[in-house]
Amino acid sequence: MTPDCGRKAATASLKGDGAGVMARVMRAYCDRFRFRHPTTRDFIETVNQVTGQNWDWFFDQTFFSSGTVDYAVDRATCVPSPPELGLIEESGRNVEQTPATAPPAFGSSP
């Protein structure tokens, strides 16, 4: 396994705890191992130290076992997406879309 794989998986999982946490992890990891050749274990230890939690269970299940990864979705929410604004391509030409000319947001009532 490469350290990059561990970073990607931890990014996905830690974002649930907040993007700020993952940003702190990555900052510490980059600061500690700049111009060096860190290992996967170096990354995991950095995650554990910065978060103050033990993430070994996550990395053990995800990367160091042959079992099937089976994570469940606890909850899901749906919120209207704002319409795209700016230059939008329609039928091969660019059309300017402003708040006044944009269609209603996806998922919202007309």
N, C-alpha and C positions, 0 to 999 in steps of 0.2 A: 504494500500500500504506500502511496506517496503522501507526503504531508499535505499536498493540495487537496486530495480527497477528503482528508479530515477537516480541513478548513471549510470546504463547501458544506459538508454535513452539519458541522457545528454552527455554521452561519444559519442554515435553515432552522435548526432547533433553537438556537439562542435568540433568534429574532422574536420568538414568542415571548421572551423575557424582556424584550425591548431592544431596538436598534442601537440605543446608546451603550448597552452592555457589550454588544458585539463590536462596536466601534472601539471601546476601551480594550477589549481583548486583542483586537487586531493591532492597535497602536502599541500595546505592550509587547506583543509578539514581534512586531517589526523593529521596535527599539532594542529589544534584547538580542535579536539574532541578525541584525543588519551586518551584511558582508560575511556571514557565517553559513554553515550548512546544517540547519536545524533538522531534527528528526520528528517523527510523528509524536513521540513521547514528549518532546519539548513543547509542541503545540498543546497537547492535552494538559500538561502541567501548567502552562500559561493560562489556559481556560479555567482550570481549577483555582489557581491563585487569584486571578482577577475577579471571578464571580463569587469567590468565597464558598463555592459548592463543589461537590465531588461529581464530575461528569464522566468518571471512568465507566460507569454502567452503560452510558450512551455509546461511548466508543467501543467498549467490549462487545456489545450486542451488534453494533453496526458494522464494525470492521474486523474484529478479531474472533469472530465465531462463524460457523457455517450454517447457523440457523436462519430461518426466514425472518426478515424484518416485518413486523406487523404493528404499525402504529395506527391508532384510531383518531378520528376527528372528534374533539370534545363538543365543539359548537361551530356553527357557521352563521354568518349574517349576510344580508343583502342590502346594499344601499345604492341609491340611484347614482349612476355615473354621470358626471357633467359632460355636456356635449363638447366635441372637439372644436377648438377655435383656431383661427389662422387660415393658412392656405391649405385647402383640402382638395385632393385630386378627385374629380368626378368626370367620368367618360373621357379620360385622357387630357383633361385641361384643369388648371388650377382655379379654384373658386374661393374667394375670401369669405370665411364664415365668421360672423360677429355674434355677440350675444343676442342681438335683435333678429338675425336671420337663421340662427341655429335651431335645429329641431329640438323638441323636448328631451330632457335627460332620459337615458335608458332606465327603465324601471319606475319612472314617475308617471303620474296620471296626467293626461293632456289638459 
